[in-house]
Amino acid sequence: MKHVIFGGDGFVGRHLAARLVADGEEVVVADIAKSGLAHYAECRHIHTDVTDPAAIAAVPIAPDDMVYNLSAKMLSPLQVRAKRHEFFFPVNYDGTKNIIEAMDRAGANRLVHFTTDMIYGHTVVFPMTEEHPVAPLGEYGLSKWRTEELAHDWRERGMKISLFRPRLIIGPGRLGILEKLFKLIDANLPVPMIGSGKNPYQFISVFDCAEAARLSWKAGVPNEAYNLGSLNPPPVRKLLGDLIRHAGSRSILIPTPGWAVKKTLDLLDALNRPLMDPEQYLIADENCVLDVTKGKLQLGWVPQYRDEDMLIAAYSEYHAKKGGAEGVSTFAQAAE
């Protein structure tokens, strides 16, 4: 048996691949990119565009292989409204369909697939369990929900597919929207919050995500969906306030009327001048906290990283890269 990781050179995939290689497993990374990662000395890389069925057909998948789909288009870089469908769906939906169909032809029936908590949309029940109503607010969440519907269909045909729904994944190598925050703090400028900042904000570590995928394999790939998020996330005001104090910045937090900010951002989005994706700002002042009990009970998965530590580590990495260092992080890499 080998582990085939589509998107294995990406954010979560590279940490999963490194962990499996360290455990002595045979690993094949199928990705359109190849970075200078140390574990490639012990695993195979195959250049693969998941939107191309012929490219996926060239990936050697055997009936007893374990397959992971971590390939995805994310909310960064920011897209204007008219281009969102064509940006997200070819990789997120068509790519997933291509992978599953290739698995079926090869006789492989075990898949770990990452989607997103953004399939839920607005908070209806707090905290949000895996049974929370599904109502995506944009093309990204919708593209991911369509892949879950696809997974349900293939489960009925005999496949075993574990689905993971992470909150905002944070860790070495990805800053995304956080870079804008860090620039404000470094410049001692005010940091506006959407709403009062009393609502919690939840991250999930890239290392915890990789470990969840590994534990799903160990558990026999249950036909279930699992939320991935940190434990006990703090209010936005505390999370950002702690970071400002850590940075020694004179920035102050500015609460705003959430409804007014959202209307303004809606207008800018309609004018093709988006500052944030609607799937980000429409829920920014809501209690969007994932309940992760199911993963603990069924997989033995418990997140190891606190939101406060993850944000400060990301800020430290941002500064290290500004100084010319690459791949620097203050994360204790327990999941590797």
C-alpha positions in Angstrom: 0.0 0.0 0.0 1.1 3.5 -0.7 -0.3 7.0 0.1 -1.2 9.2 -2.9 -1.6 12.8 -2.0 -3.1 15.1 -4.6 -2.1 18.6 -3.7 0.7 17.1 -1.6 3.0 20.0 -2.3 0.5 22.5 -0.9 -0.1 23.9 2.6 -1.5 20.9 4.4 -0.2 18.3 2.0 3.4 18.9 2.5 3.1 18.4 6.3 1.1 15.2 5.8 3.6 13.9 3.3 6.5 14.6 5.6 4.8 12.9 8.5 4.0 9.8 6.5 7.5 9.6 5.1 8.9 9.9 8.6 6.7 7.0 9.6 8.3 4.9 6.9 5.3 5.0 4.6 5.5 5.0 0.8 4.3 8.3 -0.5 3.5 9.7 -3.9 2.9 13.5 -4.2 0.7 14.4 -7.2 0.8 18.2 -7.6 1.2 20.9 -10.2 4.0 22.4 -8.1 7.2 21.0 -6.6 9.0 22.8 -3.9 12.5 22.1 -2.5 11.2 20.0 0.4 13.5 17.7 2.2 11.1 14.7 2.2 11.2 14.5 -1.6 14.5 12.6 -1.1 12.3 9.8 0.2 9.1 10.1 -1.8 8.0 10.5 -5.4 6.6 13.6 -7.1 4.4 13.4 -10.2 3.5 16.7 -12.0 -0.3 16.6 -12.0 -3.0 19.1 -12.9 -6.2 17.9 -11.3 -8.3 19.7 -13.9 -6.8 17.4 -16.5 -8.2 13.8 -16.4 -5.3 12.5 -18.5 -2.8 13.9 -16.0 -4.6 12.2 -13.2 -4.7 8.9 -15.2 -0.9 9.0 -15.2 -0.7 8.8 -11.4 -0.2 5.2 -10.4 -3.1 4.3 -8.1 -3.5 0.7 -6.9 -6.6 -0.9 -5.4 -5.3 -0.9 -1.8 -3.8 2.6 -1.9 -4.8 5.4 0.5 -5.7 8.6 -1.4 -5.9 12.2 -0.1 -7.3 15.2 -2.0 -5.8 18.4 -0.6 -5.8 20.3 -4.0 -7.9 23.4 -3.9 -8.3 27.0 -4.9 -8.6 29.2 -1.8 -10.1 32.7 -1.1 -6.7 34.2 -1.7 -5.9 35.8 -4.1 -9.1 37.8 -3.9 -11.4 37.5 -7.0 -14.0 39.9 -8.4 -17.5 38.5 -8.3 -17.8 37.6 -12.0 -14.7 35.5 -11.9 -15.3 33.5 -8.8 -17.1 30.5 -10.3 -14.5 30.0 -13.0 -11.7 30.4 -10.4 -13.0 27.9 -7.8 -15.0 25.2 -9.6 -12.4 23.7 -12.1 -10.0 22.7 -9.3 -12.3 22.3 -6.3 -15.2 20.5 -8.0 -14.0 19.2 -11.3 -10.6 18.2 -9.9 -12.3 16.2 -7.1 -14.6 14.5 -9.6 -11.5 13.6 -11.8 -9.7 12.1 -8.8 -12.6 10.0 -7.6 -13.3 8.7 -11.1 -9.6 7.8 -11.5 -9.8 6.0 -8.1 -12.9 4.1 -9.3 -11.1 2.9 -12.5 -8.2 1.8 -10.4 -10.3 -0.1 -7.9 -9.2 2.2 -5.0 -11.9 3.0 -2.5 -10.4 5.1 0.4 -10.2 8.9 0.2 -9.6 11.7 2.7 -11.0 14.9 1.3 -10.8 18.4 2.7 -13.6 20.9 2.2 -14.3 23.9 4.4 -16.5 25.2 7.3 -17.7 27.8 4.8 -20.3 25.4 3.6 -22.3 26.3 6.7 -22.8 30.0 5.9 -24.3 32.1 8.7 -24.3 30.7 12.2 -27.6 29.1 13.0 -26.6 26.8 15.9 -23.7 27.6 18.3 -21.3 25.9 18.5 -21.5 24.5 15.0 -21.6 20.7 14.9 -21.3 18.7 11.7 -25.1 18.6 11.5 -25.3 22.4 11.2 -27.5 23.6 8.3 -25.6 24.1 5.0 -26.0 27.4 3.2 -22.8 28.6 1.5 -22.5 32.4 1.0 -20.3 32.3 -2.2 -18.7 30.3 -4.9 -15.9 28.9 -2.7 -18.1 27.4 -0.1 -20.5 26.2 -2.8 -17.7 24.5 -4.8 -16.7 22.6 -1.7 -20.3 21.6 -0.8 -20.7 20.2 -4.3 -17.7 18.0 -3.7 -19.4 16.8 -0.5 -22.5 15.9 -2.4 -20.3 14.1 -4.9 -18.7 12.2 -2.0 -22.2 11.1 -0.7 -23.0 9.7 -4.1 -19.7 7.7 -4.3 -20.2 6.4 -0.8 -23.4 4.7 -2.0 -21.3 3.0 -4.6 -18.9 1.5 -2.0 -16.3 4.2 -1.5 -15.1 5.1 2.0 -14.6 8.9 2.1 -13.7 11.0 5.2 -14.6 14.7 4.8 -12.8 17.4 6.8 -14.2 20.9 7.3 -11.5 23.2 8.7 -11.7 26.8 10.0 -9.1 29.2 8.8 -5.9 27.1 8.5 -2.8 28.9 9.8 0.8 27.8 9.9 4.3 28.3 8.3 4.1 29.3 4.7 0.7 31.0 4.6 -0.2 34.5 5.7 -3.1 35.4 3.4 -5.3 38.1 4.8 -3.2 38.2 8.0 -0.5 40.1 6.2 -2.8 43.1 5.9 -3.3 43.0 9.7 0.4 42.7 10.4 1.2 45.7 8.3 -1.3 47.8 10.2 0.2 46.8 13.5 3.7 47.4 12.4 2.7 50.9 11.2 1.0 51.6 14.5 -2.2 52.3 12.7 -5.8 51.6 14.0 -7.0 48.1 13.5 -10.8 48.1 12.6 -12.9 45.2 13.7 -16.2 44.2 12.0 -18.5 44.5 15.0 -17.6 44.8 18.7 -14.9 42.1 18.7 -16.7 40.3 21.5 -17.3 37.2 19.3 -14.7 34.5 19.3 -12.4 33.8 16.3 -11.2 30.3 15.6 -8.1 29.1 13.7 -6.8 25.6 13.1 -3.1 24.7 12.8 -1.8 23.2 9.6 -0.1 20.5 11.7 -3.4 19.6 13.4 -5.0 19.3 9.9 -2.3 16.9 8.7 -2.7 14.8 11.8 -6.4 14.6 11.3 -5.9 13.2 7.8 -3.4 10.6 9.1 -5.7 9.6 11.9 -8.6 9.1 9.5 -6.4 6.6 7.6 -5.5 4.8 10.9 -9.2 4.7 11.8 -10.1 3.0 8.5 -11.4 6.1 6.7 -14.9 6.5 8.3 -17.7 7.6 6.0 -18.1 10.8 8.1 -17.6 14.5 8.1 -15.4 16.2 10.8 -15.0 19.8 11.9 -11.4 21.0 12.4 -10.9 23.9 14.7 -9.0 25.0 17.8 -10.2 24.5 21.4 -11.6 27.5 23.4 -11.0 30.3 20.8 -10.8 33.7 22.5 -12.8 36.8 21.5 -11.4 38.8 18.6 -10.7 41.8 20.8 -8.4 39.6 23.1 -6.8 37.8 20.2 -5.8 41.0 18.4 -5.0 42.9 21.6 -2.6 40.2 22.7 -0.9 40.4 19.3 -0.6 44.2 19.4 1.0 44.0 22.9 3.4 41.2 21.7 4.4 43.4 18.8 5.0 46.4 21.0 2.7 48.4 18.7 0.7 51.5 19.4 -2.2 50.3 17.3 -5.6 50.5 18.8 -8.6 48.3 18.1 -11.6 50.1 16.6 -15.0 48.5 17.0 -17.4 49.3 14.1 -21.1 48.8 13.4 -21.0 45.4 11.7 -24.1 46.0 9.6 -22.7 49.3 8.2 -19.3 47.8 7.4 -20.9 44.8 5.6 -23.2 47.1 3.5 -20.1 49.1 2.5 -18.2 46.0 1.6 -21.2 44.7 -0.3 -21.2 47.9 -2.4 -17.5 47.7 -3.1 -18.0 44.0 -4.1 -20.8 45.0 -6.5 -18.5 47.6 -8.0 -15.8 45.0 -8.6 -13.6 46.7 -6.0 -13.6 44.0 -3.2 -11.6 44.5 -0.1 -12.6 41.1 1.3 -14.5 38.1 0.0 -18.2 38.1 1.1 -17.7 34.7 2.6 -15.2 36.3 5.0 -16.9 39.5 6.0 -20.5 38.4 6.2 -19.8 36.1 9.1 -17.0 38.2 10.7 -19.0 39.3 13.7 -20.8 36.0 14.2 -20.1 33.2 16.7 -18.5 30.9 14.1 -17.0 28.3 16.3 -16.8 24.7 15.2 -17.5 21.9 17.7 -14.7 19.3 17.2 -16.0 16.7 19.7 -16.8 14.2 16.9 -13.2 14.0 15.7 -12.0 13.3 19.2 -14.5 10.6 19.8 -14.2 8.8 16.5 -10.6 9.5 15.5 -8.8 10.3 18.7 -8.0 13.7 17.2 -7.4 16.6 19.6 -6.1 20.0 18.3 -2.7 20.9 19.9 -2.4 24.6 19.1 -4.0 27.7 20.7 -5.2 30.5 18.5 -3.2 33.1 20.4 0.1 31.1 19.9 -0.7 30.5 16.2 -1.3 34.2 15.5 1.9 35.3 17.2 3.8 32.6 15.4 2.4 33.8 12.0 3.5 37.4 13.0 7.0 36.1 13.8 7.2 34.4 10.5 6.0 37.5 8.7 8.9 39.4 10.3 11.4 36.7 9.6 10.5 36.8 5.9 10.7 40.5 5.8 14.3 40.1 7.1 15.1 37.6 4.3 14.7 34.3 6.2 12.6 31.6 4.6 10.5 28.9 6.3 11.0 30.3 9.8 8.3 29.6 12.3 7.9 29.6 16.1 5.4 26.7 15.9 6.5 23.6 17.9 5.9 21.1 15.1 4.4 18.4 17.3 2.3 17.0 14.4 5.4 16.2 12.3 
